Amino acid sequence: MQVVNIHEAKTNFSKLIKEALSGDEIIIAKGGKPLIRLTPYKDELPPRKGGQLKGMMKISKDFDAPLPDNVLKQFYN
């Protein structure tokens, strides 16, 4: 992690961008207090869509029926 003040950041902006793109964490500070984190831009992920498994799975009509006593005993012993 590299902390630089605003004046140094303005003077060496291109160099700081290269360092951030190579994976270094760059923090720009004012008066010794961190203000900004310089990081590479990442494209946003596309919105998720549902339904890819439609028709590929079958759920039994009694999937939510109570479990048999012998199975329940295994959970509550």
DABEL-V743712 format. One record per residue. D_CENTER is the distance of its C-alpha to the mean C-alpha in Angstrom with 2 decimals. Layout:
[[D_CENTER] [D_CENTER]]
This chain:
[[19.94] [22.59] [23.82] [26.20] [28.22] [28.40] [31.69] [30.49] [27.35] [29.69] [32.03] [29.55] [26.89] [27.09] [26.93] [23.87] [22.07] [23.05] [21.84] [18.37] [18.24] [19.38] [16.50] [18.28] [16.85] [19.32] [20.04] [22.81] [25.02] [28.08] [30.73] [28.66] [25.88] [22.39] [21.66] [19.20] [16.49] [17.14] [14.26] [14.44] [13.76] [11.41] [12.62] [10.97] [10.73] [14.03] [14.55] [14.83] [18.49] [20.29] [23.54] [22.99] [24.82] [27.53] [30.87] [29.55] [29.50] [32.29] [32.05] [35.32] [36.96] [37.31] [33.72] [33.63] [37.18] [37.89] [37.68] [41.03] [42.41] [42.23] [38.44] [37.97] [40.04] [37.57] [34.86] [37.17] [39.54]]
